[in-house]
Amino acid sequence: MADRVNNLPIELIHHIFSFLPSSQIALTSLLSKRWNRVWLTMPNSDVISALPVELLCRILSLLPTKQIFATTCLSKRWRGLYRRILDINLDDTEEDHQDEVAYFDYTDVASKLIFHRDQPIKTLTLLSASPFANSSSLRSWLREAIKKKVEHVNLTFLQHSPTTPIYLSQKILICSTLVVLNLNGNGALTFHHVRKSTNLPNLKKLHFTRVHFLRLQFLIKILSVCPLLEDLLIKNVTADDDHNAATADMLKPFPNLLKAHISDSSSSISSCFPLNLFYNVNFLRTQVTLQHQDTTQFLNLTHMELTIVDNEYSSSSSFSWDWLNKFVSACPCLHTLVIHKVC
């Protein structure tokens, strides 16, 4: 049977479209090749509003925080779309960093994005360059995101007063849905306590950059409750009791870890991560001391970058080339080896 609808004049097809809800007009492109772009040719049509809700929410998630709410004036259909955004990106870098009132207007809008919704939150991303960023707002946002089963949390602070640390909500460390936790604290983010109930059963990616711990054992505790960890970054991490070196048996090997990067932290923190912890990785960048060299088997390792730290300030001849030879022999798949030596 001939497709008589396809043979109708374009003007009549437009007239038919005018009776459809805007959300269904774009779906007509699936009917045939001719209908593929007909909906785009409608006179005086709101082509963007006719896009699927999922795509509109994706577009909204890419807008600056305050502009998301400006779209509610476009039409009735746009009025409640912000409530359905799965990926929330909060960015205050374009705000007036000298105006505290303007910053709190921004936090009010950000709170609406997080609290005024029934849908879950898949990703919560915060990029802050304001000196007015504070712990209370951040803790409330994180608590609400956890209630809404957040999977990815990315927090980055570009500048902050070192005298006013930002304390994270402890509930982020017992979030069973969390898959990615990426914290770039610029020295501001601080863990002042880690509870015994800390548990991250589904966490696969953990990145700590310039994060401070009041106790080194807090970092160890977090790492010990991530059984599925695949990607680990510990960079410029500090602790108040950093002078108390942790023993090598405080952490167990990570069976699922594929990538590890431990750098620019003190020797006390580096000593928490002996090479045997990373036996299963294929990428490793880490610091080791001359006193803690071993011959762990790395059957999957393809890329290795070592920073050798000589705590005794001895000459370069003290380096054990014999150990290096044994180490390379223990890495049958190794393609790249980079060595830095620091005294």
Residue, then its C-alpha position, 0 to 999 in steps of 0.5 A: m500500500a502506498d504511503r499516502v501521508n508521505n505524498l501529502p503536500i508539505e503545507l498539509i504535513h505542517h498543518i498536521f504537525s500543528f496539532l501534535p505536542s511539541s515533544q512528539i513533533a521531532l519523533t516523526s522524523l523516524l517515520s521515513k526519510r522524507w519526514n526526517r527533516v520536515w519538522l525542521t521546516m515548520p514556519n514559526s516553530d519552536v524547533i528547540s522545544a520540540l527536542p526530546v526532554e533528555l536532550l534539552c536537559r543535557i543542554l541545560s546542564l551545560l549552561p551557567t547556573k543562573q542561566i538555567f533558570a532564565t530558560t523557564c521564561l521561554s515556554k511552559r514546557w521549559r518551566g520545570l525542565y531544570r528539575r529533571i537535569l541529571d548532571i548538575n554543574l555549579d560554576d561561580t567563576e563568572e560571579d563577582h568575587q568581591d561581592e558577598v551578596a551576589y555570591f549568596d544569590y548564586t548559592d540560592v539558585a544552586s540550592k534550588l537546582i539540587f533541592h527542588r527536584d524529584q529526579p535522582i542526581k547522577t553527577l554533581t560538579l562544583l567549580s568555585a573561585s570565590p573566597f565566600a565558598n563555605s562549608s555549610s552550603l557545600r555540606s547541605w548540597l552533598r547531603e541532598a545529592i546523597k539522598k538523591k543517589v548521586e554517582h559522581v561528585n567532582l569538587t574543584f576550588l581555584q582559590h580560597s583563604p587557607t585560614t578558613p578550611i572547608y569541611l566536607s559532609q561525612k555522609i559523602l564517605i558512606c554513600s553506597t551509590l558513589v562511583v567517582l569522587n574527585l576532590n581538588g581542594n587547593g589546600a582548602l578541603t579538609f577532612h577533620h574526622v572520618r567515622k568508623s562507619t565509612n564505606l564506599p562499596n561501589l567507588k571506582k575512581l578516587h582522586f585527591t589533589r591538595v586535600h588536607f587530613l587532620r590525621l593520616q589515618f583518615l586517608i588510610k581508612i578511606l582507602s581501606v573501604c573501597p573494594l572496587l577501586e580502579d583509578l587512584l590519584i593522591k597528589n599534594v596530600t597533607a596531614d597534620d601528623d605527617h611526621n608519624a610514618a604509617t606502617a606498610d601493613m595498614l593497607k591491603p593490595f587493591p585487586n581491581l586497581l588499574k591506574a595509580h598515581i601517587s606524587d608530590s606528597s611527603s615521604s610519610i604519606s608515600s610510605c603508606f603505598p608500598l609497591n606491592l599494593f599495586y600488583n595488578v595495575n597497568f599504569l603506575r606513577t609513585q614515589v619509593t624510598l631506597q629502603h623500601q624497594d621490593t620485587t613485586q610481580f607486575l604481570n599487567l604493568t605497561h607504564m611505570e614512573l618511579t621517583i626514587v627518594d634517598n632519605e639518607y642523602s647518599s650518593s647516586s652510587s647507593f642506588s641498587w641497580d641490581w634491584l632495578n634489574k630484578f624489578v624490570s624482570a618482574c614486569p613482563c608487559l612493561h613498555t615504558l619506564v621513567i625514573h626520577k631520583v630525588c635526594 
